[in-house]
Amino acid sequence: MARKNLSAPQAAAADRLLEHALPDARHASRRSVLRHALTLFNANGVEATTIDDLRKASGQSVGTIYHHFKNKEGVVAALFFAALDDQSRAIASRIEGLRDGRAVVEALIEATPECAYFVFLARDVVLQGPHGTDVQQRLQARYHPIDELLAREADAGRILPLPADLLPALVLGATEFYARSWLAGRRQAAPTTHAQRLATAAWRALTA
């Protein structure tokens, strides 16, 4: 699954994301590698992109790339975690202060953090590599407050008493499917266009 280069607004958002993850001039060479890696990975795929491609695009030497990231897998992981943490911040901001289960489900589905395409593209690669445990821990930390709130909703009888490992599929399954199709260019309307319908479907799955 490959995609064209980022649009100007998407490129600006990616720059802001990396500035947040790696602030100040000390990390300029790292940001350069990651910023160009994002474009190459999204356009050509993770597997097809080489260290030499990263060298040519970023203007950094192979030695610099290896010094900062050790190997291509390190570049993929560093970019993935920057994007994953950006997603987590967006989700945390949207659900902050919410105590109603339906409102949390709607906020979770409507969150549209940047670099989503790369997160979809690289998630399985990183999960199956040496950083897989770290991914699982970060995801658990991200969703733990949501899981606790939905557990309280179940105890109060407002949603079905469902197994915890089923909840992500019911809440995000349809949204993730649509988002993957949109990011791959198979759907024209952005997921935000259908956010309310997707959120309603997710809530019904928890309460039907």
C-alpha positions, 0 to 999 in steps of 0.5 A: 500500500503506497501513497503519493507525497503529502499535501502542503498542509499534511507536510506542515503538520508532519514538520510540527509533529517532528519539531515537537518530538525532537525540539531545538537545533541539536536534533536537526539532522534527526528531524531531516532524516525522519521527515524525508523518511516519512515521504519515502515510506508513504510513497514507496513502502517501508520495505522498498525504501533503502538507507541509500534512499534516505541518504539521498533525500535527507542529505545526511551521510550514511554514517550520520543515519546509522549513528542516530538510528543504527539501521533502517528499522531504527528509522522506522521505529523512531518515526513510528513512535513520534507519530504514535505519541502524537496520536496519543496526545490528540486522543488524550486531549479529546477525552480529557474531562469526559465522563460519559461513555458515548462522548468518549467513544465519539471523541475517540473516533473523531480524533484525526492525528497527523501521520496516520497513514504511516502509523497504519503502514508501519504498525505491523512492521514495528510490532513484529520487530525488537520494539514490539513490546514498547508499542504494546506498552504505549498502546496499553497506556493510551487506552487504559483510561478508556477501558476503565471508563467503559468498565464502569459503564458496563458495571452501571448497565449502560453498555454490555458486559463485554470482554475487554479484548473485544472492545477495540474491535467494536469501537474502532473496527469499522473506523479503522477499516474505513480509514485504511481505505481512505488513506490508500485512496480507495475512498474519496470522503475523509473519515471525519465526514462520517465520524458521527455515523461511525461513532453511532455504530460503535455505540450501538455495538456496545449497547445492542 
